[in-house]
Amino acid sequence: SRLQESAEIALFEATEQSEQEINVLLKGHNYIEVLSHVAVLENPVNSFFDHVMIMSGDSTVRRNRLALLQKLYQLFRQIADISKLSS
């Protein structure tokens, strides 16, 4: 109910769906399929950052958006420690 923008709703829904699928794939050690599911999140993530003001003036909305990003980070962290990636 705290999701306001269509881009944040889309990211939440994509994250929820991917999280369930990725958890099953990780248990089965299907890492190539896991990466395919992560790739599906590219468009919702890009849209979220392009269209949503994360640091909203409304503290409840801001915390909710940060929590969504934390959930996404935790999902990615199950697969790889992205902080170790460099260009």
C-alpha positions as CSV (number, residue, x, y, z in Angstrom):
1,S,0.0,0.0,0.0
2,R,3.0,2.3,0.4
3,L,4.1,1.8,-3.2
4,Q,3.2,4.9,-5.2
5,E,5.0,5.0,-8.5
6,S,4.4,2.5,-11.3
7,A,8.1,1.9,-11.6
8,E,8.5,1.0,-7.9
9,I,5.4,-1.3,-8.1
10,A,7.0,-3.0,-11.1
11,L,10.3,-3.4,-9.3
12,F,8.6,-4.8,-6.2
13,E,6.6,-7.4,-8.3
14,A,9.6,-8.4,-10.4
15,T,11.8,-8.8,-7.3
16,E,9.1,-10.9,-5.5
17,Q,8.7,-13.2,-8.5
18,S,12.5,-13.5,-9.1
19,E,13.3,-14.1,-5.5
20,Q,11.1,-17.2,-5.4
21,E,12.4,-18.5,-8.6
22,I,16.0,-17.8,-7.8
23,N,15.8,-19.5,-4.4
24,V,14.6,-22.7,-6.0
25,L,17.3,-22.5,-8.7
26,L,20.0,-21.8,-6.1
27,K,19.0,-24.9,-4.1
28,G,19.3,-26.9,-7.3
29,H,22.7,-25.3,-8.1
30,N,21.3,-24.0,-11.5
31,Y,23.6,-21.0,-11.6
32,I,23.2,-20.2,-15.3
33,E,19.5,-20.1,-14.9
34,V,19.9,-17.9,-11.8
35,L,21.8,-15.4,-13.9
36,S,19.1,-15.4,-16.5
37,H,16.5,-14.5,-13.9
38,V,18.7,-11.7,-12.5
39,A,19.1,-10.3,-16.0
40,V,15.3,-10.0,-16.2
41,L,15.5,-7.4,-13.4
42,E,17.5,-5.0,-15.5
43,N,14.6,-3.1,-17.0
44,P,12.6,-2.7,-13.7
45,V,15.8,-1.6,-11.9
46,N,16.6,0.9,-14.6
47,S,13.1,2.2,-14.6
48,F,13.0,2.6,-10.9
49,F,16.2,4.7,-10.8
50,D,15.0,6.7,-13.8
51,H,11.5,7.5,-12.5
52,V,11.4,7.3,-8.7
53,M,12.7,9.8,-6.2
54,I,14.1,7.4,-3.6
55,M,14.8,10.1,-1.0
56,S,11.2,11.3,-0.8
57,G,10.3,14.0,1.6
58,D,7.8,11.6,3.1
59,S,9.9,9.5,5.6
60,T,7.5,6.5,5.3
61,V,7.8,6.4,1.5
62,R,11.5,7.0,1.7
63,R,12.0,4.1,4.2
64,N,9.9,1.8,2.0
65,R,11.9,2.6,-1.1
66,L,15.1,2.0,0.7
67,A,13.8,-1.3,2.1
68,L,12.9,-2.3,-1.5
69,L,16.5,-1.6,-2.6
70,Q,17.8,-3.5,0.5
71,K,15.6,-6.5,-0.5
72,L,17.0,-6.3,-4.1
73,Y,20.6,-6.1,-2.7
74,Q,20.0,-9.2,-0.5
75,L,18.7,-11.1,-3.5
76,F,21.8,-10.2,-5.5
77,R,24.0,-11.0,-2.6
78,Q,22.8,-14.6,-2.5
79,I,24.3,-15.0,-6.0
80,A,27.5,-12.9,-5.7
81,D,29.1,-10.2,-3.6
82,I,28.6,-7.4,-6.1
83,S,30.8,-5.1,-4.0
84,K,33.8,-7.2,-5.3
85,L,33.0,-6.3,-8.9
86,S,35.0,-3.5,-10.6
87,S,35.4,-2.1,-14.0
